[in-house]
Amino acid sequence: MSELLSKKEKLKEILKKLHAGENVEELKKKAKELLASISPMEIPLIEQELMQEGIDVEEIARMCDLHVELFREAVARKAEAAPEGHPLHTLYKENEEITKDAEKLALYAKAMDKEENMERIKELAKELRKIGFTHYDREETLIFPYLERRGITAVPSTLWRKHDEIRIKLRQLLQFIEKGLKERAKEKAMEVASLLIDMVFRENNILYPTLRALLTEGEWVAIKQQEGEFGFYKVKPKEWKSNAKPVHPYEIYAEITQEQLQQLPEEIKMIMKETKPDRKKIEREGDIKLDVGYLLPQEINEIFRNIPFGITFIDSDDRVRFFSGHRIFRRTASVVGRPVQLCHPPKSVHIVEKILKAFKEGSRDKADFWIKMGDRFVYILYIPIRDKNGNYMGTLEIEQDITELKKLEGEKRILDWK
Amino acid sequence: MSELLSKKEKLKEILKKLHAGENVEELKKKAKELLASISPMEIPLIEQELMQEGIDVEEIARMCDLHVELFREAVARKAEAAPEGHPLHTLYKENEEITKDAEKLALYAKAMDKEENMERIKELAKELRKIGFTHYDREETLIFPYLERRGITAVPSTLWRKHDEIRIKLRQLLQFIEKGLKERAKEKAMEVASLLIDMVFRENNILYPTLRALLTEGEWVAIKQQEGEFGFYKVKPKEWKSNAKPVHPYEIYAEITQEQLQQLPEEIKMIMKETKPDRKKIEREGDIKLDVGYLLPQEINEIFRNIPFGITFIDSDDRVRFFSGHRIFRRTASVVGRPVQLCHPPKSVHIVEKILKAFKEGSRDKADFWIKMGDRFVYILYIPIRDKNGNYMGTLEIEQDITELKKLEGEKRILDWK
């Protein structure tokens, strides 16, 4: 405790100088030794001390940014495990932002007797929820498969479970604030702040070093290509170029080398003996390669046959080429090859022609209709099928009985399934 | 008119004897000559005469069945152009039933001052509407393509237009009855009866002889295989067996021979000079043959990419094999090959396992969920994909934004398109 106190005194000194406008670079040099001895985990404690001494919360909160500026050097040592723009660098950078905001959250929570801090917590909690669908989601969806493929499944699964805990508690926090439950909100905010910082530590010390030891450049290239889908938490990654060919998880059949094993964090080394890499070959004999993934012709046929709506495709020559699915309007094999103009009652053919013309010109992207058939409500949708360059390849008709869909109310989530 | 009167007298005689219970076979023998000289078109006129003489309408209506019994021999001469169970035989047989009911309709309409006849017309009109989606629909969908392929498109198109007229007028008739518009209902009923009989004549004298002259046994086999999809008007066709391989319209590249040309009705012969057979080859290089029709791999890819919902397929080993479409939940290529159990938040994995188990055992055929995402209403459906023998091949997830679908009201039909 005396050590903490002396650290606090020194930190207080530095913070005051920063606040007075002293040059950050100068200060960093002076404080180098001190900074090396302080772990980010101690910061909340020191802050609490400062607060108890009557320093204004807002003052301290504003200093949070300066903390990070001060600690950047220490944190950067980790981020610089990879060049700027590299997905690993971005992950570390986001964790800096997360740490900063988690600290702010704790600070506001501690000073919740001030009315305005409730509003601040609310805004911040909304911000923090974005971590769930950027940083965490990216790890869960994009990065974990590379570890799973190497047999490391327990660590991703534990992290995911803990991510979800944070997601839930942030939601609860917002609910407590909404209901004006001040004490419970305070408690929850403190809990979330602590879980967030705990997660930063787990990731920085276990997950990221593991990724660094195992993932090849090509794998990072694939991650880089896809990470934009999810977005980032308060970070805008720079470009990062590599000549390596992107490698997806299902393309890996790698052994973990002795050298890699040595570089792994102790926690991972321990479990590596029990892991079994996933060597399943994904592409099969006869597989058709699609944009994302593979299907056998028989799978394609049965997917189309089992889907709960009818689909019919006419090609760019206006010929019916294919139909399948659960149909509402009867259709028989005799229609294959038939010009679509001959498939409609003569009086509506001119509309069919107009729709096709609009699709071919690119002036329309759908034509939809809805009709009642007895007690059923039927939705009929025509969409042009275009290739990635926008070239017209044909038109798809989808017919769907939406009677039951229209009646759905409320929610039924996966955990409600019986 | 005097000839008609004398026919009427003779017919009246026969009908009275029939009504008195005389043997049908005996009567038929006696009336053979008379029957040969009466065309079904004359029957309504004769009936009208009988009515004017005060014979009860119900009496005459009940005799309608006997008419057909009497005229069967004459009509059978046409039906027997093909063996029982043959699709052509069935078409002729349905036209007998249609004639009978059209006559009844005219009879009831003529005697509409009797209150109960309004109800009878209503019931009969409802029955007659079935012609539209059995007999006519079968011709339009299943049979016309065989003529179109040979370049005969004008005749099918004219017939279809006239079928649609009948469909519309039958709907109008029912609306007039619903609204109690007696005079207009009467007029419409007479009109419909006359159009129905007119259509029987066109079909029996032009369409069917043309089919008989042109279609090969294999084509009839294909029609026979599919005709059950549509059903029949008051006829239950027997089995008809043939060893010929079914031939679909898109498999025909036939020339019309001189011999066939000779057999065609005059109306068709006249237009044959201007027709050009449709020789488009339907199966292309690289086509994948599906249950009904063909698609190129690129078409399959683009269809999946353009559909307005997200789909994801996991195979029978629970591996994600493919996803596409307009997604609501983000998914990246990293998921391909990933065991589905690892794709879900750990806390809901046990439900995923339960759903898959139920699908594999065959105890469930869907699992659906619906959630709100901001102002969007999202429907998530899991269905097992099974082959035709019921073997589990995998599970398909469909995610659909149904916000707009839920708001649809009323109808928007193809003719409303702008």
Interface residues (C-beta under 8 A of the other chain):
Chain A: D137 T141 L142 I143 F144 P145 Y146 E148 R149 T153 P156 S157 W160 R161 D164 A222 I223 Q226 E229 F230 H248 P249 Y250 D278 K280 I282 I288 K289 L290 D291 V292 G293 Y294 L295 P297 Q298 E299 I300 N301 E302 I303 F304 R305 N306 I307 P308 I311 F313 D315 D317 R319 V320 R321 F322 F323 S324 R330 R331 T332 A333 S334 V335 V336 G337 R338 P339 L342 H344 P345 P346 K347 S348 I351 V352 K354 I355 K366 A367 D368 F369 W370 I371 K372 F377 Y379 L381 I383 P384 I385 R386 D387 M393 G394 L396 I398 I402 L405 K406 L408 G410 E411 K412 R413 I414 L415 D416 W417
Chain B: D137 T141 L142 I143 F144 P145 Y146 E148 R149 T153 P156 S157 W160 R161 D164 A222 I223 Q226 E229 F230 H248 P249 Y250 D278 K280 I282 I288 K289 L290 D291 V292 G293 Y294 L295 P297 Q298 E299 I300 N301 E302 I303 F304 R305 N306 I307 P308 I311 F313 D315 D317 R319 V320 R321 F322 F323 S324 R330 R331 T332 A333 S334 V335 V336 G337 R338 P339 L342 H344 P345 P346 K347 S348 I351 V352 K354 I355 K366 A367 D368 F369 W370 I371 K372 F377 Y379 L381 I383 P384 I385 R386 D387 M393 G394 L396 I398 I402 L405 K406 L408 G410 E411 K412 R413 I414 L415 D416 W417
